[in-house]
Amino acid sequence: MSDAHPDHVVVNRDHWDTNAHEWVASGAHNWALDTPEWGIWGIGNAELPLLPEELSGLDAIELGCGTAYGSAWMARRGARRVVGVDASAEQLTTATRLADQHGVDLELIHGDAQAVPLPDGSVDFALSEYGASIWCDPYRWVPEAWRLLRPGGRLVFLGTHPLAHVTAPLDGAVPIDTTLHRGWFDLYRLDWTDAVDDPGGIEFCLPTSGWMALFHEVGFVVEDYREPRCSVTGEEVRFAVTPTWANRWPSEQAWWLRKA
Ligand SMILES: C[S@@+](CC[C@H](N)C(=O)[O-])C[C@H]1O[C@@H](n2cnc3c(N)ncnc32)[C@H](O)[C@@H]1O
């Protein structure tokens, strides 16, 4: 992957290459589960059905696959071809090792989920769990997902809820709190590279009406939208959020879209 990419792609690629070693254990854990669990709170697919039970005969892609357990689950559910795209070579090294270890056949592409080197209409199902869904510019990756899908194909994604970004202290201190630190309508690009706690990369999120407008403009029909709730309380911070916070307010959002 060259550096001829938008700056956030280069920043995020370097961030993930540097930090990939911290994700090996959780990736291995997720690959070894009996059924998929999603997101910060490990919610099972029965409660948060990012994946349908059956993907037999369908071509699938994961945008920002990381350690690729989402891709593994698509293969295990019968998908004919599963492609995982990720900007981080280090993450893909873990993904390749786990795929070999579990005997799952995946096609892994080192690249930008906003510009995937596949023809139009290549897949029937696209997934992103905290991949492109938070690390890519929605105005680039959502149209790219639409381009990759065949008519009637589905895009399902999980990521950070806009409310969790609005209540994040501007200096990146954790945990998020109950103050509105930034404007809801200003939400777009969130640069955490200089965060005082756990500096990160550059994320993106839109206000809910902004996501809706984008889906409409691109040509996606919204089939479902959910705000997964953390079922327990507690003060142990996970990804800048406490369970107590996420039990009272939505920390995550999930969208089910269909290409019209
Ligand atoms: C939290 S992981 C999510 C993937 C998977 N669910 C997991 O937890 O292993 C985020 C991934 O997004 C990838 N990513 C960030 N920007 C990307 C881009 N522009 N294109 C493709 N992947 C990207 C990172 O390299 C990282 O592996």
The ligand as a MOL file (V3000), in Angstrom:
LIG
                    3D

  0  0  0     0  0            999 V3000
M  V30 BEGIN CTAB
M  V30 COUNTS 27 29 0 0 0
M  V30 BEGIN ATOM
M  V30 1 C -10.9500 -2.7350 15.6020 0
M  V30 2 S -10.3490 -3.3940 14.0670 0 CHG=1
M  V30 3 C -11.9010 -3.9910 13.4900 0
M  V30 4 C -11.8030 -5.3010 12.7990 0
M  V30 5 C -12.2710 -6.5230 13.5510 0
M  V30 6 N -13.6660 -6.4390 13.8770 0
M  V30 7 C -11.3960 -6.7530 14.7480 0
M  V30 8 O -11.7840 -6.3180 15.8510 0
M  V30 9 O -10.3360 -7.3560 14.5990 0 CHG=-1
M  V30 10 C -10.1390 -1.9720 13.0170 0
M  V30 11 C -9.4250 -2.2990 11.7210 0
M  V30 12 O -9.7260 -1.3070 10.7580 0
M  V30 13 C -8.5960 -1.2180 9.9260 0
M  V30 14 N -8.6330 -0.0110 9.1040 0
M  V30 15 C -8.4710 1.2800 9.4820 0
M  V30 16 N -8.5590 2.0960 8.4150 0
M  V30 17 C -8.7620 1.3100 7.3350 0
M  V30 18 C -8.9330 1.5580 5.9430 0
M  V30 19 N -8.9250 2.8000 5.4300 0
M  V30 20 N -9.1240 0.5040 5.1280 0
M  V30 21 C -9.1420 -0.7600 5.6010 0
M  V30 22 N -8.9720 -1.0610 6.9110 0
M  V30 23 C -8.7970 -0.0390 7.7670 0
M  V30 24 C -7.4400 -1.2580 10.8960 0
M  V30 25 O -6.2220 -1.5470 10.2530 0
M  V30 26 C -7.9090 -2.3060 11.8730 0
M  V30 27 O -7.4040 -3.5710 11.5630 0
M  V30 END ATOM
M  V30 BEGIN BOND
M  V30 1 1 1 2
M  V30 2 1 2 3
M  V30 3 1 2 10
M  V30 4 1 3 4
M  V30 5 1 4 5
M  V30 6 1 5 6
M  V30 7 1 5 7
M  V30 8 2 7 8
M  V30 9 1 7 9
M  V30 10 1 10 11
M  V30 11 1 11 12
M  V30 12 1 11 26
M  V30 13 1 12 13
M  V30 14 1 13 14
M  V30 15 1 13 24
M  V30 16 1 14 15
M  V30 17 1 14 23
M  V30 18 2 15 16
M  V30 19 1 16 17
M  V30 20 1 17 18
M  V30 21 2 17 23
M  V30 22 1 18 19
M  V30 23 2 18 20
M  V30 24 1 20 21
M  V30 25 2 21 22
M  V30 26 1 22 23
M  V30 27 1 24 25
M  V30 28 1 24 26
M  V30 29 1 26 27
M  V30 END BOND
M  V30 END CTAB
M  END
